[in-house]
Amino acid sequence: MMEDEIKVHIERTTLEDSRGSIAKVLESLNWKKVIRPNSKVVIKPNGCHVRYLPGLVTTPKLLGELVGILKTRAGEVVVVESDLQRFSADQVFDGVGYREVVEAAGGRCSNLTEEKQIPSDIPGGQFWKNRPMPESLVDNDVFISMPVMKTHKLWLVTLGVKNQFGNVPEADRVKYQKHLPKVVGDFNAHNPADLVIVDGIVGMEGDGPIAGIPKRMDLVVGGNNLVATDSVLCRIMGFDPLESGLIRNVHERGMGPVEPDRISVSGAGIADVRSPYKGPPRDFISRSERWVRKHPSLANFIYRSWFFKIAKRSAWALRGLYGYKSEYHRQVAETGLWNGYDWENLMEVYTPIA
């Protein structure tokens, strides 16, 4: 194989066998040539909530296993997240269980919003030519993205490319949704992922990235190019990668291929693991959310103020009138993947940033 070959490896697994599967994926990507001894590695999981549900956020067990493997070679492993609209990154680290597993494996967690911000140029920037970047995104030897296989109500999918949005160190970053392809494109240009390790044990379909339906996939997928990896994930999920404006933007900016003949896929074949996802809903509430996100000031008020809880309860009450809510509950219960979790109150959580 050529050293510059763009590779994606698909590994069938279960949560119980995931450590060995992560190791196989890393070996397929020649990870020891990427991660030098005593290097500093930064990992960005998908930490979009303060509680753990399978398919909602990157599985803590997988994150801890990855940190543990990397620590056999790297000098420092740092897991990062920025403050969310209604939660601090530290609430995510503690609430989901990241801090416990990361520290037990020899790594540490860092809140990008609270880090020193370093003025940085962005190669080919579309939204920013330069801007302050968190120290961990400037001072690292290797950057790894660790997304989950999910749909997104506004952007079709939220995978590795979209995972960079969580690196924007501003809790009110909802104001950038209107320009998201350029925004995440700029962060990918500044901080391209050296490796991608995808949590595909349980994904999420439908009204992701929060209120979707869990979907068992039993996969760990890895790649050495973010765009190529996202394109393979899209095809597994039954989507054309160029349907996503986020992936299309970075592809057109030359950050990676989406064409199958330019990507070397090993392990299981795409066709063998393909399991079409339900796409984002198109009901009145979903259309309203898309409209709101185009108006930054209104979006900030709705999503970041006391009004959020009222808006969410009203939206679910309205969805209850035309059967969406009951059908959603039926589909989630049918999967059995959230049995034992307080998932019916998922959308009621409102914890302001301290």
Buried (B, 14 or more C-beta within 10 A) or exposed (E): EEEEEBBBBBBBBEBEEBBEBBBBBBEBBBBEEBBBEEBBBBBBBBBBBBBBBBBBBBBBBBBBBBBBBBBEBBEBBBBBBBBBBBBBBBBBBBBBBBBBBBBEBBBBBBBBBBBEBEEBEBEEBBBBEEBEBBBBBBBBBBBBBBBBBBBBBBBBBBBBBBBBBBBBBEBBBBBBBEBBBBBBBBBBBBBBBBBBBBBBBBBBBBBBBBBBBBBBBBBBBBBBBBBBBBBBBBBBBEBEBEEBBBBBBBBEBEBBBBEEEEBBBBBBEBEEBEBEBBBBBEEEBBEEBBEBBEBBEEBBBBBBEEEBBEBBEEBBEBBEEEEBBEEBEEBBEEBEBBEEBEBEEBBEBEEEBE
